[in-house]
Amino acid sequence: MTDCGCDKARADLEEYLRNEICRTEQGDIREHLDNCPSCQDEALVARTLTDAVQRACKEAAPEDVRSKVLASIRAAQATH
Ligand SMILES: [Zn+2]
C-alpha cells in the first residue's frame, strides 16, 4: 500500500468521530476518507463502535461492550 495518509487518518479516527480534534485535522481526515475506501470501512466500524459504546455504557463496563461490539463487527465483515 502506498503512503496515502492511512496511518494518520486511522490514528485520529476515533477522536475525529467524537469531534475532539481541531478543525484543520478534521478537514484532512474527511478529505482522506472521501478518497480512501479502506479507511471509509474503518470509519464505519469506528463510528458504529463509538455509538454502541455510548449507548451501552450505562449498562455495562465500556471496555467490555467495546470488545463485544468490535468482535461482532469484525465477524460480520469477515462473512462478506
Ligand atoms: Zn486511507
PDB file of the backbone (N, CA, C, O) and the ligand in Angstrom, with CONECT records:
HET     ZN  A 101       1
ATOM      1  N   MET A   1       0.847  -1.201   0.000  1.00  0.00           N
ATOM      2  CA  MET A   1       0.000   0.000   0.000  1.00  0.00           C
ATOM      3  C   MET A   1       0.881   1.248   0.000  1.00  0.00           C
ATOM      4  O   MET A   1       1.885   1.308   0.710  1.00  0.00           O
ATOM      5  N   THR A   2       0.501   2.229  -0.792  1.00  0.00           N
ATOM      6  CA  THR A   2       1.252   3.475  -0.780  1.00  0.00           C
ATOM      7  C   THR A   2       0.923   4.267   0.483  1.00  0.00           C
ATOM      8  O   THR A   2      -0.098   4.040   1.133  1.00  0.00           O
ATOM      9  N   ASP A   3       1.800   5.188   0.806  1.00  0.00           N
ATOM     10  CA  ASP A   3       1.557   6.037   1.969  1.00  0.00           C
ATOM     11  C   ASP A   3       0.586   7.143   1.584  1.00  0.00           C
ATOM     12  O   ASP A   3       0.980   8.214   1.122  1.00  0.00           O
ATOM     13  N   CYS A   4      -0.687   6.853   1.786  1.00  0.00           N
ATOM     14  CA  CYS A   4      -1.730   7.808   1.387  1.00  0.00           C
ATOM     15  C   CYS A   4      -2.258   8.564   2.590  1.00  0.00           C
ATOM     16  O   CYS A   4      -3.226   9.315   2.467  1.00  0.00           O
ATOM     17  N   GLY A   5      -1.638   8.380   3.766  1.00  0.00           N
ATOM     18  CA  GLY A   5      -2.119   9.058   4.958  1.00  0.00           C
ATOM     19  C   GLY A   5      -3.004   8.182   5.816  1.00  0.00           C
ATOM     20  O   GLY A   5      -3.597   8.663   6.782  1.00  0.00           O
ATOM     21  N   CYS A   6      -3.108   6.892   5.482  1.00  0.00           N
ATOM     22  CA  CYS A   6      -3.980   5.984   6.222  1.00  0.00           C
ATOM     23  C   CYS A   6      -3.601   5.908   7.703  1.00  0.00           C
ATOM     24  O   CYS A   6      -4.466   5.953   8.577  1.00  0.00           O
ATOM     25  N   ASP A   7      -2.300   5.794   7.972  1.00  0.00           N
ATOM     26  CA  ASP A   7      -1.877   5.672   9.371  1.00  0.00           C
ATOM     27  C   ASP A   7      -2.360   6.863  10.182  1.00  0.00           C
ATOM     28  O   ASP A   7      -2.875   6.708  11.289  1.00  0.00           O
ATOM     29  N   LYS A   8      -2.190   8.045   9.622  1.00  0.00           N
ATOM     30  CA  LYS A   8      -2.594   9.254  10.339  1.00  0.00           C
ATOM     31  C   LYS A   8      -4.115   9.299  10.472  1.00  0.00           C
ATOM     32  O   LYS A   8      -4.644   9.595  11.544  1.00  0.00           O
ATOM     33  N   ALA A   9      -4.803   9.005   9.386  1.00  0.00           N
ATOM     34  CA  ALA A   9      -6.259   9.053   9.419  1.00  0.00           C
ATOM     35  C   ALA A   9      -6.808   8.094  10.472  1.00  0.00           C
ATOM     36  O   ALA A   9      -7.714   8.441  11.229  1.00  0.00           O
ATOM     37  N   ARG A  10      -6.253   6.894  10.512  1.00  0.00           N
ATOM     38  CA  ARG A  10      -6.770   5.888  11.454  1.00  0.00           C
ATOM     39  C   ARG A  10      -6.402   6.207  12.885  1.00  0.00           C
ATOM     40  O   ARG A  10      -7.176   5.942  13.805  1.00  0.00           O
ATOM     41  N   ALA A  11      -5.222   6.774  13.077  1.00  0.00           N
ATOM     42  CA  ALA A  11      -4.811   7.149  14.429  1.00  0.00           C
ATOM     43  C   ALA A  11      -5.761   8.191  15.008  1.00  0.00           C
ATOM     44  O   ALA A  11      -6.024   8.202  16.211  1.00  0.00           O
ATOM     45  N   ASP A  12      -6.272   9.063  14.147  1.00  0.00           N
ATOM     46  CA  ASP A  12      -7.111  10.168  14.616  1.00  0.00           C
ATOM     47  C   ASP A  12      -8.600   9.874  14.486  1.00  0.00           C
ATOM     48  O   ASP A  12      -9.435  10.705  14.841  1.00  0.00           O
ATOM     49  N   LEU A  13      -8.931   8.692  13.977  1.00  0.00           N
ATOM     50  CA  LEU A  13     -10.309   8.423  13.584  1.00  0.00           C
ATOM     51  C   LEU A  13     -11.299   8.516  14.742  1.00  0.00           C
ATOM     52  O   LEU A  13     -12.353   9.136  14.606  1.00  0.00           O
ATOM     53  N   GLU A  14     -10.973   7.912  15.869  1.00  0.00           N
ATOM     54  CA  GLU A  14     -11.939   7.921  16.969  1.00  0.00           C
ATOM     55  C   GLU A  14     -12.127   9.331  17.518  1.00  0.00           C
ATOM     56  O   GLU A  14     -13.241   9.729  17.857  1.00  0.00           O
ATOM     57  N   GLU A  15     -11.042  10.073  17.603  1.00  0.00           N
ATOM     58  CA  GLU A  15     -11.173  11.463  18.050  1.00  0.00           C
ATOM     59  C   GLU A  15     -11.977  12.271  17.044  1.00  0.00           C
ATOM     60  O   GLU A  15     -12.790  13.119  17.412  1.00  0.00           O
ATOM     61  N   TYR A  16     -11.737  11.994  15.774  1.00  0.00           N
ATOM     62  CA  TYR A  16     -12.490  12.676  14.718  1.00  0.00           C
ATOM     63  C   TYR A  16     -13.989  12.415  14.879  1.00  0.00           C
ATOM     64  O   TYR A  16     -14.798  13.337  14.783  1.00  0.00           O
ATOM     65  N   LEU A  17     -14.351  11.159  15.123  1.00  0.00           N
ATOM     66  CA  LEU A  17     -15.763  10.799  15.242  1.00  0.00           C
ATOM     67  C   LEU A  17     -16.399  11.406  16.487  1.00  0.00           C
ATOM     68  O   LEU A  17     -17.609  11.630  16.521  1.00  0.00           O
ATOM     69  N   ARG A  18     -15.598  11.669  17.499  1.00  0.00           N
ATOM     70  CA  ARG A  18     -16.123  12.310  18.709  1.00  0.00           C
ATOM     71  C   ARG A  18     -15.965  13.822  18.666  1.00  0.00           C
ATOM     72  O   ARG A  18     -16.214  14.510  19.656  1.00  0.00           O
ATOM     73  N   ASN A  19     -15.546  14.340  17.503  1.00  0.00           N
ATOM     74  CA  ASN A  19     -15.346  15.789  17.338  1.00  0.00           C
ATOM     75  C   ASN A  19     -14.392  16.360  18.368  1.00  0.00           C
ATOM     76  O   ASN A  19     -14.605  17.445  18.910  1.00  0.00           O
ATOM     77  N   GLU A  20     -13.321  15.595  18.628  1.00  0.00           N
ATOM     78  CA  GLU A  20     -12.365  16.030  19.643  1.00  0.00           C
ATOM     79  C   GLU A  20     -11.060  16.535  19.044  1.00  0.00           C
ATOM     80  O   GLU A  20     -10.100  16.798  19.768  1.00  0.00           O
ATOM     81  N   ILE A  21     -11.025  16.667  17.740  1.00  0.00           N
ATOM     82  CA  ILE A  21      -9.801  17.199  17.144  1.00  0.00           C
ATOM     83  C   ILE A  21     -10.092  18.517  16.439  1.00  0.00           C
ATOM     84  O   ILE A  21     -11.241  18.861  16.161  1.00  0.00           O
ATOM     85  N   CYS A  22      -9.034  19.226  16.164  1.00  0.00           N
ATOM     86  CA  CYS A  22      -9.206  20.591  15.656  1.00  0.00           C
ATOM     87  C   CYS A  22      -9.732  20.593  14.220  1.00  0.00           C
ATOM     88  O   CYS A  22      -9.679  19.588  13.511  1.00  0.00           O
ATOM     89  N   ARG A  23     -10.228  21.730  13.830  1.00  0.00           N
ATOM     90  CA  ARG A  23     -10.920  21.873  12.552  1.00  0.00           C
ATOM     91  C   ARG A  23     -10.026  21.514  11.360  1.00  0.00           C
ATOM     92  O   ARG A  23     -10.477  20.880  10.406  1.00  0.00           O
ATOM     93  N   THR A  24      -8.778  21.919  11.423  1.00  0.00           N
ATOM     94  CA  THR A  24      -7.858  21.641  10.319  1.00  0.00           C
ATOM     95  C   THR A  24      -7.686  20.143  10.135  1.00  0.00           C
ATOM     96  O   THR A  24      -7.728  19.635   9.015  1.00  0.00           O
ATOM     97  N   GLU A  25      -7.490  19.437  11.252  1.00  0.00           N
ATOM     98  CA  GLU A  25      -7.300  17.991  11.191  1.00  0.00           C
ATOM     99  C   GLU A  25      -8.567  17.303  10.701  1.00  0.00           C
ATOM    100  O   GLU A  25      -8.499  16.347   9.928  1.00  0.00           O
ATOM    101  N   GLN A  26      -9.711  17.781  11.145  1.00  0.00           N
ATOM    102  CA  GLN A  26     -10.977  17.198  10.675  1.00  0.00           C
ATOM    103  C   GLN A  26     -11.070  17.263   9.162  1.00  0.00           C
ATOM    104  O   GLN A  26     -11.469  16.295   8.515  1.00  0.00           O
ATOM    105  N   GLY A  27     -10.699  18.417   8.594  1.00  0.00           N
ATOM    106  CA  GLY A  27     -10.738  18.574   7.145  1.00  0.00           C
ATOM    107  C   GLY A  27      -9.818  17.582   6.453  1.00  0.00           C
ATOM    108  O   GLY A  27     -10.182  16.984   5.440  1.00  0.00           O
ATOM    109  N   ASP A  28      -8.626  17.412   7.007  1.00  0.00           N
ATOM    110  CA  ASP A  28      -7.669  16.473   6.418  1.00  0.00           C
ATOM    111  C   ASP A  28      -8.216  15.053   6.435  1.00  0.00           C
ATOM    112  O   ASP A  28      -8.120  14.328   5.445  1.00  0.00           O
ATOM    113  N   ILE A  29      -8.787  14.666   7.561  1.00  0.00           N
ATOM    114  CA  ILE A  29      -9.278  13.296   7.685  1.00  0.00           C
ATOM    115  C   ILE A  29     -10.496  13.081   6.793  1.00  0.00           C
ATOM    116  O   ILE A  29     -10.619  12.047   6.137  1.00  0.00           O
ATOM    117  N   ARG A  30     -11.398  14.066   6.774  1.00  0.00           N
ATOM    118  CA  ARG A  30     -12.587  13.933   5.932  1.00  0.00           C
ATOM    119  C   ARG A  30     -12.196  13.786   4.466  1.00  0.00           C
ATOM    120  O   ARG A  30     -12.765  12.976   3.734  1.00  0.00           O
ATOM    121  N   GLU A  31     -11.225  14.576   4.056  1.00  0.00           N
ATOM    122  CA  GLU A  31     -10.765  14.508   2.675  1.00  0.00           C
ATOM    123  C   GLU A  31     -10.143  13.142   2.379  1.00  0.00           C
ATOM    124  O   GLU A  31     -10.364  12.561   1.316  1.00  0.00           O
ATOM    125  N   HIS A  32      -9.367  12.644   3.334  1.00  0.00           N
ATOM    126  CA  HIS A  32      -8.760  11.331   3.159  1.00  0.00           C
ATOM    127  C   HIS A  32      -9.840  10.250   3.045  1.00  0.00           C
ATOM    128  O   HIS A  32      -9.763   9.387   2.171  1.00  0.00           O
ATOM    129  N   LEU A  33     -10.834  10.295   3.915  1.00  0.00           N
ATOM    130  CA  LEU A  33     -11.902   9.294   3.892  1.00  0.00           C
ATOM    131  C   LEU A  33     -12.650   9.313   2.566  1.00  0.00           C
ATOM    132  O   LEU A  33     -13.038   8.268   2.043  1.00  0.00           O
ATOM    133  N   ASP A  34     -12.849  10.531   2.022  1.00  0.00           N
ATOM    134  CA  ASP A  34     -13.547  10.653   0.740  1.00  0.00           C
ATOM    135  C   ASP A  34     -12.819   9.912  -0.377  1.00  0.00           C
ATOM    136  O   ASP A  34     -13.433   9.459  -1.342  1.00  0.00           O
ATOM    137  N   ASN A  35     -11.501   9.797  -0.230  1.00  0.00           N
ATOM    138  CA  ASN A  35     -10.686   9.248  -1.307  1.00  0.00           C
ATOM    139  C   ASN A  35     -10.141   7.855  -1.017  1.00  0.00           C
ATOM    140  O   ASN A  35      -9.404   7.304  -1.834  1.00  0.00           O
ATOM    141  N   CYS A  36     -10.485   7.286   0.112  1.00  0.00           N
ATOM    142  CA  CYS A  36      -9.847   6.043   0.532  1.00  0.00           C
ATOM    143  C   CYS A  36     -10.892   5.044   1.029  1.00  0.00           C
ATOM    144  O   CYS A  36     -11.307   5.106   2.186  1.00  0.00           O
ATOM    145  N   PRO A  37     -11.321   4.118   0.154  1.00  0.00           N
ATOM    146  CA  PRO A  37     -12.371   3.170   0.559  1.00  0.00           C
ATOM    147  C   PRO A  37     -12.025   2.344   1.786  1.00  0.00           C
ATOM    148  O   PRO A  37     -12.906   2.057   2.597  1.00  0.00           O
ATOM    149  N   SER A  38     -10.774   1.958   1.944  1.00  0.00           N
ATOM    150  CA  SER A  38     -10.443   1.109   3.096  1.00  0.00           C
ATOM    151  C   SER A  38     -10.578   1.886   4.399  1.00  0.00           C
ATOM    152  O   SER A  38     -10.969   1.324   5.422  1.00  0.00           O
ATOM    153  N   CYS A  39     -10.254   3.183   4.364  1.00  0.00           N
ATOM    154  CA  CYS A  39     -10.452   3.989   5.570  1.00  0.00           C
ATOM    155  C   CYS A  39     -11.930   4.302   5.786  1.00  0.00           C
ATOM    156  O   CYS A  39     -12.352   4.486   6.928  1.00  0.00           O
ATOM    157  N   GLN A  40     -12.721   4.366   4.724  1.00  0.00           N
ATOM    158  CA  GLN A  40     -14.167   4.528   4.896  1.00  0.00           C
ATOM    159  C   GLN A  40     -14.743   3.339   5.660  1.00  0.00           C
ATOM    160  O   GLN A  40     -15.583   3.510   6.543  1.00  0.00           O
ATOM    161  N   ASP A  41     -14.287   2.136   5.315  1.00  0.00           N
ATOM    162  CA  ASP A  41     -14.716   0.945   6.051  1.00  0.00           C
ATOM    163  C   ASP A  41     -14.326   1.055   7.521  1.00  0.00           C
ATOM    164  O   ASP A  41     -15.118   0.768   8.419  1.00  0.00           O
ATOM    165  N   GLU A  42     -13.089   1.477   7.740  1.00  0.00           N
ATOM    166  CA  GLU A  42     -12.592   1.596   9.099  1.00  0.00           C
ATOM    167  C   GLU A  42     -13.375   2.663   9.864  1.00  0.00           C
ATOM    168  O   GLU A  42     -13.644   2.506  11.055  1.00  0.00           O
ATOM    169  N   ALA A  43     -13.732   3.729   9.189  1.00  0.00           N
ATOM    170  CA  ALA A  43     -14.511   4.797   9.821  1.00  0.00           C
ATOM    171  C   ALA A  43     -15.892   4.299  10.198  1.00  0.00           C
ATOM    172  O   ALA A  43     -16.424   4.653  11.250  1.00  0.00           O
ATOM    173  N   LEU A  44     -16.472   3.473   9.333  1.00  0.00           N
ATOM    174  CA  LEU A  44     -17.796   2.921   9.626  1.00  0.00           C
ATOM    175  C   LEU A  44     -17.742   2.033  10.868  1.00  0.00           C
ATOM    176  O   LEU A  44     -18.612   2.106  11.736  1.00  0.00           O
ATOM    177  N   VAL A  45     -16.729   1.211  10.936  1.00  0.00           N
ATOM    178  CA  VAL A  45     -16.550   0.366  12.121  1.00  0.00           C
ATOM    179  C   VAL A  45     -16.385   1.229  13.364  1.00  0.00           C
ATOM    180  O   VAL A  45     -17.036   0.994  14.382  1.00  0.00           O
ATOM    181  N   ALA A  46     -15.529   2.208  13.278  1.00  0.00           N
ATOM    182  CA  ALA A  46     -15.241   3.056  14.442  1.00  0.00           C
ATOM    183  C   ALA A  46     -16.468   3.852  14.857  1.00  0.00           C
ATOM    184  O   ALA A  46     -16.713   4.039  16.049  1.00  0.00           O
ATOM    185  N   ARG A  47     -17.246   4.324  13.878  1.00  0.00           N
ATOM    186  CA  ARG A  47     -18.444   5.099  14.202  1.00  0.00           C
ATOM    187  C   ARG A  47     -19.483   4.210  14.875  1.00  0.00           C
ATOM    188  O   ARG A  47     -20.104   4.599  15.865  1.00  0.00           O
ATOM    189  N   THR A  48     -19.663   3.014  14.324  1.00  0.00           N
ATOM    190  CA  THR A  48     -20.603   2.068  14.913  1.00  0.00           C
ATOM    191  C   THR A  48     -20.200   1.734  16.338  1.00  0.00           C
ATOM    192  O   THR A  48     -21.026   1.664  17.248  1.00  0.00           O
ATOM    193  N   LEU A  49     -18.893   1.531  16.497  1.00  0.00           N
ATOM    194  CA  LEU A  49     -18.352   1.199  17.808  1.00  0.00           C
ATOM    195  C   LEU A  49     -18.563   2.344  18.798  1.00  0.00           C
ATOM    196  O   LEU A  49     -18.993   2.126  19.931  1.00  0.00           O
ATOM    197  N   THR A  50     -18.260   3.547  18.365  1.00  0.00           N
ATOM    198  CA  THR A  50     -18.412   4.717  19.236  1.00  0.00           C
ATOM    199  C   THR A  50     -19.868   4.879  19.663  1.00  0.00           C
ATOM    200  O   THR A  50     -20.153   5.113  20.837  1.00  0.00           O
ATOM    201  N   ASP A  51     -20.792   4.754  18.699  1.00  0.00           N
ATOM    202  CA  ASP A  51     -22.216   4.891  19.001  1.00  0.00           C
ATOM    203  C   ASP A  51     -22.680   3.810  19.972  1.00  0.00           C
ATOM    204  O   ASP A  51     -23.381   4.088  20.945  1.00  0.00           O
ATOM    205  N   ALA A  52     -22.278   2.579  19.690  1.00  0.00           N
ATOM    206  CA  ALA A  52     -22.721   1.448  20.506  1.00  0.00           C
ATOM    207  C   ALA A  52     -22.197   1.566  21.932  1.00  0.00           C
ATOM    208  O   ALA A  52     -22.912   1.295  22.896  1.00  0.00           O
ATOM    209  N   VAL A  53     -20.944   1.972  22.048  1.00  0.00           N
ATOM    210  CA  VAL A  53     -20.363   2.116  23.386  1.00  0.00           C
ATOM    211  C   VAL A  53     -21.061   3.239  24.144  1.00  0.00           C
ATOM    212  O   VAL A  53     -21.335   3.109  25.336  1.00  0.00           O
ATOM    213  N   GLN A  54     -21.347   4.336  23.458  1.00  0.00           N
ATOM    214  CA  GLN A  54     -22.019   5.453  24.124  1.00  0.00           C
ATOM    215  C   GLN A  54     -23.412   5.051  24.602  1.00  0.00           C
ATOM    216  O   GLN A  54     -23.838   5.436  25.691  1.00  0.00           O
ATOM    217  N   ARG A  55     -24.121   4.272  23.774  1.00  0.00           N
ATOM    218  CA  ARG A  55     -25.462   3.821  24.163  1.00  0.00           C
ATOM    219  C   ARG A  55     -25.414   2.827  25.305  1.00  0.00           C
ATOM    220  O   ARG A  55     -26.244   2.864  26.213  1.00  0.00           O
ATOM    221  N   ALA A  56     -24.434   1.935  25.252  1.00  0.00           N
ATOM    222  CA  ALA A  56     -24.424   0.788  26.154  1.00  0.00           C
ATOM    223  C   ALA A  56     -23.696   1.050  27.463  1.00  0.00           C
ATOM    224  O   ALA A  56     -23.818   0.256  28.396  1.00  0.00           O
ATOM    225  N   CYS A  57     -22.953   2.123  27.559  1.00  0.00           N
ATOM    226  CA  CYS A  57     -22.054   2.280  28.699  1.00  0.00           C
ATOM    227  C   CYS A  57     -22.798   2.494  30.008  1.00  0.00           C
ATOM    228  O   CYS A  57     -22.200   2.385  31.079  1.00  0.00           O
ATOM    229  N   LYS A  58     -24.078   2.793  29.945  1.00  0.00           N
ATOM    230  CA  LYS A  58     -24.857   2.871  31.183  1.00  0.00           C
ATOM    231  C   LYS A  58     -25.096   1.488  31.784  1.00  0.00           C
ATOM    232  O   LYS A  58     -25.289   1.343  32.991  1.00  0.00           O
ATOM    233  N   GLU A  59     -25.078   0.491  30.927  1.00  0.00           N
ATOM    234  CA  GLU A  59     -25.473  -0.849  31.344  1.00  0.00           C
ATOM    235  C   GLU A  59     -24.298  -1.766  31.665  1.00  0.00           C
ATOM    236  O   GLU A  59     -24.447  -2.719  32.430  1.00  0.00           O
ATOM    237  N   ALA A  60     -23.144  -1.489  31.093  1.00  0.00           N
ATOM    238  CA  ALA A  60     -22.012  -2.385  31.279  1.00  0.00           C
ATOM    239  C   ALA A  60     -20.717  -1.595  31.212  1.00  0.00           C
ATOM    240  O   ALA A  60     -20.703  -0.431  30.812  1.00  0.00           O
ATOM    241  N   ALA A  61     -19.647  -2.232  31.603  1.00  0.00           N
ATOM    242  CA  ALA A  61     -18.347  -1.585  31.536  1.00  0.00           C
ATOM    243  C   ALA A  61     -18.005  -1.286  30.084  1.00  0.00           C
ATOM    244  O   ALA A  61     -18.082  -2.178  29.239  1.00  0.00           O
ATOM    245  N   PRO A  62     -17.630  -0.058  29.781  1.00  0.00           N
ATOM    246  CA  PRO A  62     -17.366   0.321  28.394  1.00  0.00           C
ATOM    247  C   PRO A  62     -16.380  -0.582  27.669  1.00  0.00           C
ATOM    248  O   PRO A  62     -16.587  -0.909  26.501  1.00  0.00           O
ATOM    249  N   GLU A  63     -15.317  -0.988  28.343  1.00  0.00           N
ATOM    250  CA  GLU A  63     -14.331  -1.828  27.656  1.00  0.00           C
ATOM    251  C   GLU A  63     -14.925  -3.182  27.276  1.00  0.00           C
ATOM    252  O   GLU A  63     -14.599  -3.749  26.233  1.00  0.00           O
ATOM    253  N   ASP A  64     -15.793  -3.682  28.131  1.00  0.00           N
ATOM    254  CA  ASP A  64     -16.443  -4.957  27.850  1.00  0.00           C
ATOM    255  C   ASP A  64     -17.357  -4.830  26.633  1.00  0.00           C
ATOM    256  O   ASP A  64     -17.320  -5.660  25.724  1.00  0.00           O
ATOM    257  N   VAL A  65     -18.175  -3.780  26.629  1.00  0.00           N
ATOM    258  CA  VAL A  65     -19.063  -3.524  25.498  1.00  0.00           C
ATOM    259  C   VAL A  65     -18.263  -3.333  24.231  1.00  0.00           C
ATOM    260  O   VAL A  65     -18.586  -3.887  23.180  1.00  0.00           O
ATOM    261  N   ARG A  66     -17.220  -2.546  24.346  1.00  0.00           N
ATOM    262  CA  ARG A  66     -16.394  -2.221  23.201  1.00  0.00           C
ATOM    263  C   ARG A  66     -15.828  -3.485  22.543  1.00  0.00           C
ATOM    264  O   ARG A  66     -15.875  -3.627  21.321  1.00  0.00           O
ATOM    265  N   SER A  67     -15.300  -4.385  23.346  1.00  0.00           N
ATOM    266  CA  SER A  67     -14.699  -5.578  22.760  1.00  0.00           C
ATOM    267  C   SER A  67     -15.754  -6.484  22.143  1.00  0.00           C
ATOM    268  O   SER A  67     -15.506  -7.110  21.112  1.00  0.00           O
ATOM    269  N   LYS A  68     -16.935  -6.561  22.766  1.00  0.00           N
ATOM    270  CA  LYS A  68     -18.012  -7.379  22.195  1.00  0.00           C
ATOM    271  C   LYS A  68     -18.507  -6.803  20.875  1.00  0.00           C
ATOM    272  O   LYS A  68     -18.694  -7.533  19.901  1.00  0.00           O
ATOM    273  N   VAL A  69     -18.717  -5.498  20.850  1.00  0.00           N
ATOM    274  CA  VAL A  69     -19.195  -4.854  19.622  1.00  0.00           C
ATOM    275  C   VAL A  69     -18.175  -4.998  18.509  1.00  0.00           C
ATOM    276  O   VAL A  69     -18.516  -5.308  17.368  1.00  0.00           O
ATOM    277  N   LEU A  70     -16.926  -4.770  18.855  1.00  0.00           N
ATOM    278  CA  LEU A  70     -15.874  -4.865  17.848  1.00  0.00           C
ATOM    279  C   LEU A  70     -15.794  -6.279  17.291  1.00  0.00           C
ATOM    280  O   LEU A  70     -15.638  -6.460  16.084  1.00  0.00           O
ATOM    281  N   ALA A  71     -15.900  -7.271  18.147  1.00  0.00           N
ATOM    282  CA  ALA A  71     -15.867  -8.664  17.698  1.00  0.00           C
ATOM    283  C   ALA A  71     -17.014  -8.954  16.749  1.00  0.00           C
ATOM    284  O   ALA A  71     -16.829  -9.636  15.741  1.00  0.00           O
ATOM    285  N   SER A  72     -18.214  -8.437  17.063  1.00  0.00           N
ATOM    286  CA  SER A  72     -19.362  -8.721  16.213  1.00  0.00           C
ATOM    287  C   SER A  72     -19.239  -8.005  14.875  1.00  0.00           C
ATOM    288  O   SER A  72     -19.649  -8.545  13.847  1.00  0.00           O
ATOM    289  N   ILE A  73     -18.685  -6.804  14.872  1.00  0.00           N
ATOM    290  CA  ILE A  73     -18.484  -6.088  13.607  1.00  0.00           C
ATOM    291  C   ILE A  73     -17.469  -6.817  12.741  1.00  0.00           C
ATOM    292  O   ILE A  73     -17.677  -7.005  11.543  1.00  0.00           O
ATOM    293  N   ARG A  74     -16.366  -7.225  13.363  1.00  0.00           N
ATOM    294  CA  ARG A  74     -15.328  -7.937  12.611  1.00  0.00           C
ATOM    295  C   ARG A  74     -15.874  -9.251  12.051  1.00  0.00           C
ATOM    296  O   ARG A  74     -15.545  -9.637  10.930  1.00  0.00           O
ATOM    297  N   ALA A  75     -16.698  -9.926  12.827  1.00  0.00           N
ATOM    298  CA  ALA A  75     -17.287 -11.178  12.370  1.00  0.00           C
ATOM    299  C   ALA A  75     -18.193 -10.929  11.182  1.00  0.00           C
ATOM    300  O   ALA A  75     -18.185 -11.698  10.221  1.00  0.00           O
ATOM    301  N   ALA A  76     -18.985  -9.846  11.240  1.00  0.00           N
ATOM    302  CA  ALA A  76     -19.881  -9.513  10.141  1.00  0.00           C
ATOM    303  C   ALA A  76     -19.087  -9.179   8.886  1.00  0.00           C
ATOM    304  O   ALA A  76     -19.462  -9.576   7.783  1.00  0.00           O
ATOM    305  N   GLN A  77     -17.990  -8.451   9.056  1.00  0.00           N
ATOM    306  CA  GLN A  77     -17.159  -8.109   7.899  1.00  0.00           C
ATOM    307  C   GLN A  77     -16.522  -9.346   7.294  1.00  0.00           C
ATOM    308  O   GLN A  77     -16.382  -9.437   6.074  1.00  0.00           O
ATOM    309  N   ALA A  78     -16.138 -10.289   8.122  1.00  0.00           N
ATOM    310  CA  ALA A  78     -15.434 -11.479   7.652  1.00  0.00           C
ATOM    311  C   ALA A  78     -16.336 -12.364   6.793  1.00  0.00           C
ATOM    312  O   ALA A  78     -15.846 -13.145   5.978  1.00  0.00           O
ATOM    313  N   THR A  79     -17.643 -12.244   6.974  1.00  0.00           N
ATOM    314  CA  THR A  79     -18.566 -13.085   6.203  1.00  0.00           C
ATOM    315  C   THR A  79     -18.877 -12.495   4.843  1.00  0.00           C
ATOM    316  O   THR A  79     -19.546 -13.139   4.035  1.00  0.00           O
ATOM    317  N   HIS A  80     -18.409 -11.278   4.566  1.00  0.00           N
ATOM    318  CA  HIS A  80     -18.711 -10.650   3.279  1.00  0.00           C
ATOM    319  C   HIS A  80     -17.939 -11.296   2.139  1.00  0.00           C
ATOM    320  O   HIS A  80     -18.078 -10.884   0.988  1.00  0.00           O
TER     321      HIS A  80
HETATM  322 ZN    ZN A 101      -6.734   5.528   3.937  1.00  0.00          ZN2+
END
